Amino acid sequence: MFATLSGRFGFAAEAGKLRRWGKWGGVVLLAWCWTLAAIAQPPHQLSPGLPGPMDPAEGAARLTAFRQARLQGDFCLRFQLVHIPRRGDETVYDGVAWGTWNTQGPLTRFQLRPTGANAAEPPDPDKRDANTWEWLVQNGPAPKIWVLAPGAKAARELPPESWHDPLFPGLVYTSFDLLMPFIFWPKYEYDGPAHVGGRVADSYVMLPPDATPTTQKPGAVRVALNREFNALVRAEQLDAARQPARELDVLSFESVQGQWLPKSLDLLEVTGRNKDRFAITTAALNLRLEAALFDPLQLAVPMKLPPSAAWQPL
């Protein structure tokens, strides 16, 4: 998700705007991303009015720039995933995400396990226990997901029909949410501008590969990109009537080592009003990670964290 939600970006029709935008590090997370895994933007700026829609060429160019955005170097993030039910107690999960990019697109490895809300320290990723799960998500035109279950000697590829299963029982987050494959779906419809959290954003309805503009099937996703910084601020998974069934909102951003990251994101189940909050606690950017760390055949090999000097709290 965060490799998908992270990036260095710049796009504008005018060269002056291109230079101004290019100075910002971005978030494409999720994916992730978790793909949170994330294009970030500078602090909140209110928009007094709603401009007109973009022409098709500019809309297509902005979406292409968004898809190609990435952070400088590889990264490692420590995060908490908090399940906040409409009724009942919260459940806390501790996680680590390692991210890079290859010729296919963003590639992110997640490690996650449940922990008590009062745990003194997050889990050590090189000490896997009976509650620790790992996912490797390859985004791009041909997305794939591998999962390593506790005690397993090797990872297995997760079939697409299982991508919408919760990561843990009761969670809103799924493997699909870590991957965010809709960012790279080739078919889309431009919905025009709208206000999202006080910002002007352009909405695109991303159509799943087996859908056409005239024959809709459940599974389309509406994404909102901040117009000024080409930043993802909302993603809504739509039902057959094109009403939001699940809603991902980027709540806040923070600058880390000269690059902007999404600090926290909420994923809401619209009908049940249950939600999960994904919050980065510390980040290490501008890394150079070994390719073997993202090899599906080597997921059972424990990962090492970067040295303490590489980390910055959020």
CORDA-V160803 format. One record per pair of residues at least 4 apart in sequence whose C-alpha atoms are under 6 Angstrom apart, sorted by the first residue. I is the first residue (numbers start at 1). J is the second residue. Records with the same first field share a line. If there is no record, write none. Layout:
I = J / J
This chain:
1 = 5 / 29 / 30 / 31 / 32 / 33 / 34 / 35 / 36 / 37 / 178 / 179
2 = 6 / 29 / 30 / 31 / 32 / 33 / 34 / 35 / 36 / 37 / 38
3 = 29 / 31 / 33 / 35 / 37 / 38 / 99 / 106
4 = 28 / 29 / 30 / 31 / 33 / 35 / 37 / 38 / 106
5 = 27 / 28 / 29 / 30 / 31 / 33 / 35 / 36 / 37 / 38 / 39
6 = 26 / 27 / 28 / 29 / 38 / 39 / 70 / 71
7 = 26 / 27 / 28 / 39 / 69 / 70 / 71
8 = 25 / 26 / 69 / 70 / 71
9 = 22 / 69
10 = 18 / 21 / 22
11 = 18
12 = 17 / 18
18 = 22
25 = 259 / 260
26 = 39 / 40 / 260
27 = 38 / 39 / 40 / 261
28 = 38 / 39
29 = 33 / 34 / 35 / 36 / 37 / 38
30 = 34 / 35 / 36 / 37 / 38 / 178
31 = 35 / 36 / 37 / 38 / 178 / 179 / 180
32 = 36 / 37 / 178
33 = 37 / 38 / 178
34 = 178
35 = 179 / 180
36 = 178
39 = 231 / 232
40 = 231 / 260 / 261 / 262
46 = 198 / 199
47 = 198 / 199
53 = 192 / 193
54 = 59
72 = 286
73 = 286 / 287
74 = 99 / 100 / 286 / 287 / 288
75 = 98 / 99 / 284 / 285 / 287
76 = 97 / 98 / 283 / 284
77 = 96 / 97 / 282 / 283
78 = 95 / 96 / 280 / 281 / 282
79 = 95 / 279 / 280 / 281
80 = 93 / 94 / 95 / 279
81 = 92 / 93 / 277 / 278
82 = 91 / 92 / 276 / 277
83 = 90 / 91 / 276
84 = 90 / 275 / 276
85 = 274
86 = 273 / 274
92 = 115 / 117
93 = 113 / 114 / 115
94 = 112 / 113 / 122
95 = 111 / 112
96 = 110 / 111
97 = 109 / 110
98 = 108 / 109
99 = 107 / 108
100 = 107
101 = 105 / 106 / 107
104 = 140
105 = 139 / 140
106 = 139
107 = 137 / 138
108 = 136 / 137
109 = 135 / 136
110 = 134 / 135
111 = 133 / 134
112 = 132 / 133
113 = 131 / 132
126 = 302 / 303
128 = 132
130 = 150
132 = 150
133 = 148 / 149 / 150
134 = 147 / 148
135 = 146 / 147
136 = 145 / 146
137 = 144 / 145 / 179
138 = 143 / 144
139 = 143
140 = 184
141 = 184
145 = 157 / 158
146 = 156 / 157 / 158
147 = 155 / 156
148 = 155
154 = 300
163 = 175 / 176
164 = 174 / 176
165 = 174
166 = 171 / 173 / 174
167 = 174
176 = 180
187 = 207
188 = 205 / 206 / 207
189 = 204 / 205
190 = 204
191 = 203 / 204
192 = 202 / 203
193 = 201 / 202
194 = 200 / 201
195 = 199 / 200
200 = 226 / 227
201 = 224 / 225 / 226 / 227
202 = 224 / 225
203 = 223 / 224
204 = 222 / 223
205 = 221 / 222
206 = 220 / 221 / 222
207 = 211 / 220
208 = 220
211 = 216
217 = 240
218 = 239 / 240
220 = 238
221 = 236 / 237 / 238
222 = 235 / 236
223 = 234 / 235
224 = 232 / 233 / 234
225 = 230 / 231 / 232 / 233
226 = 230 / 231
233 = 250
234 = 248 / 249
235 = 247 / 248
236 = 244 / 246 / 247
237 = 244 / 245 / 246
238 = 242 / 243 / 244 / 245
239 = 243 / 245
245 = 270
246 = 268 / 269 / 270
247 = 267 / 268
248 = 266 / 267
249 = 265 / 266
250 = 265
251 = 264 / 265
252 = 262 / 263 / 264
253 = 261 / 262 / 263
254 = 260 / 261 / 263
255 = 259 / 260
263 = 279 / 280
264 = 278 / 279
265 = 277 / 278
266 = 276 / 277
267 = 275 / 276
268 = 275
269 = 273 / 274 / 275
281 = 313 / 314
282 = 312 / 313 / 314
283 = 311 / 312
284 = 310 / 311
